[in-house]
Amino acid sequence: MTEPLILEPAKAADACVIWLHGLGADQYDFLPVAELLQKNLTSTRFVLPQAPTRPVTINGGYEMPSWYDIKAMSPARSISLEELESSAKTVMDLIEAQKRTGIDASRIFLAGFSQGGAVVYHTAFLKWQGPLGGVIALSTYAPTFDDALELSASQQRIPTLCLHGQHDNVVQNVMGRTAMEYLKHHGVTVTWREYPMGHEVLPQEISEIGTWLSERLR
């Protein structure tokens, strides 16, 4: 497995953001974003993992970086739960690695774009048991949230920032909003922001992420 890209801060690290890229992208995709955010978050380490390259059914079996296989798009995405679980374990291993460097779990954040965000949702609210600094969910959805799910007290305390494009034709806005409403219904403190964009990232979005992180890392 490819080692994660680690961006060390100017000062000694006392916080960390683990940021997962989207389908077909790579660990360098959000490096410019991490570098920009780190200008103000001067003691925050960024960890950018790389998804395995494997066949993706909806793309004709073409091999590309993917956190899990997507077998069908409609009516709801059909995915490989086994591969999603494996990706969630990768993220939890990264959290544990950061804890071993001396960073408290309450100052470790999980961020993900699109498919990476789906892994982050699954990890934070179905698998990880313990504190986290928060979740940043960009243009994403939650394939494993369902009505039978119960969140633990520690999971309910994970603040979540949900960001989505109003004109997203890859992960529809309603899919992101459904995940947000689910978390809110289960007692999570959720902030929702939407932008006049498609399946992308805007400078204003990055600015708001920086502000949100700074408020939680005082």
Secondary structure, DSSP 4 states (H G I P E B T S, - for coil): -PPPEEE--SSPP-EEEEEE--TT--TTTTHHHHHHHHTT-TTEEEEE--PPEEEEGGGTTEEEE-SS-EEE-SSS-EE-HHHHHHHHHHHHHHHHHHHHTT--GGGEEEEEETHHHHHHHHIIIII--S--SEEEEES---TT--TT----HHHHT--EEEEEETT-SSS-HHHHHHHHHHHHHTT--EEEEEES-SSS--HHHHHHHHHHHHHH--
